[in-house]
Amino acid sequence: MSQKKIKALIAKTGLESHTKGLEVVSRWLRDGGMEVVYLGTLQTVQTVTKSAIAEDVDVIGLSFLGGQHLTQISKLFNTMKEENLNVPVVVGGVIPKEDAQKLKEMGVKEVFLPGSSTASIVEFIEGLVPSNGFN
């Protein structure tokens, strides 16, 4: 019997449309043994939340480049609360260091800035969401 794979939902919300970071991180997570639900760009927080529920994900990962991170995360957490969704959220991308702390205060579990290694992202999520069930 094999252990249950961690299932991560990866997306960009708001007007975010750059895909490179999403694609790279999605590949890293898959190579690290996780299942990835890739929503891509230009998603709403409602779509992310409803997809996370439908797919029964273990973690939500959002990527930001255009400066909407504080607004979008606030909206996401409000929508998650309305839908009774309680899964950890991690973010990455081009985010000012002072905003990284604000995001953590809002409830984001980790903020991965440019230069974060494959291993650091995979290991953090594995530690956050132990895969200790069975398929």
Residue pairs with C-beta under 8 A, 6 or more apart in sequence:
1 134
1 135
2 134
2 135
3 131
3 132
3 133
3 134
3 135
4 131
4 132
4 133
4 134
4 135
5 33
5 34
5 35
5 131
5 135
6 33
6 34
6 35
6 58
6 59
6 125
6 126
6 129
6 131
7 34
7 35
7 36
7 37
7 55
7 56
7 57
7 58
7 59
8 29
8 34
8 35
8 36
8 37
8 57
8 58
8 59
8 60
8 61
8 125
9 36
9 37
9 39
9 48
9 51
9 52
9 55
9 57
9 59
9 60
9 61
10 22
10 25
10 26
10 29
10 36
10 37
10 38
10 39
10 61
10 62
10 63
11 22
11 38
11 39
11 40
11 41
11 43
11 47
11 48
11 51
11 60
11 61
11 62
11 63
12 18
12 19
12 22
12 40
12 41
12 42
12 43
12 62
12 63
12 64
13 43
13 44
13 45
13 48
13 62
13 68
13 72
13 75
13 76
14 42
14 66
14 68
14 71
14 72
15 42
15 66
15 68
16 41
16 42
16 63
16 64
16 65
16 66
16 68
17 41
17 42
18 41
18 65
19 40
19 41
21 63
21 65
21 92
21 93
22 38
22 40
22 41
22 63
25 61
25 63
25 92
25 121
26 36
26 38
28 118
28 121
28 122
29 36
29 61
29 121
29 122
29 125
30 36
31 118
32 118
32 122
32 125
32 126
34 122
34 125
37 51
37 55
37 57
39 47
39 48
39 51
45 72
45 75
45 76
45 78
45 79
46 79
48 60
48 62
48 76
48 79
49 76
49 79
49 80
49 83
49 85
50 83
51 57
52 60
52 80
52 85
52 87
53 83
53 85
57 87
58 87
58 88
58 129
58 131
59 87
59 88
59 89
59 90
59 125
59 128
59 129
60 76
60 87
60 88
60 89
60 90
61 89
61 90
61 91
61 92
61 125
62 72
62 73
62 76
62 89
62 90
62 91
62 92
63 91
63 92
63 93
64 72
64 91
64 92
64 93
64 94
64 95
65 93
65 94
69 91
69 93
69 95
69 99
69 103
70 99
70 102
70 103
70 106
73 89
73 91
73 103
73 106
73 107
73 108
74 106
76 89
77 89
77 106
77 107
80 86
80 87
80 89
88 109
88 128
88 129
89 107
89 108
89 109
90 108
90 109
90 110
90 111
90 112
90 124
90 125
90 128
91 103
91 108
91 110
91 111
91 112
92 111
92 112
92 113
92 116
92 121
93 112
93 113
93 114
94 113
94 114
95 103
95 111
95 113
97 113
100 111
100 113
103 111
104 110
104 111
109 124
109 128
110 124
110 128
112 120
112 121
112 124
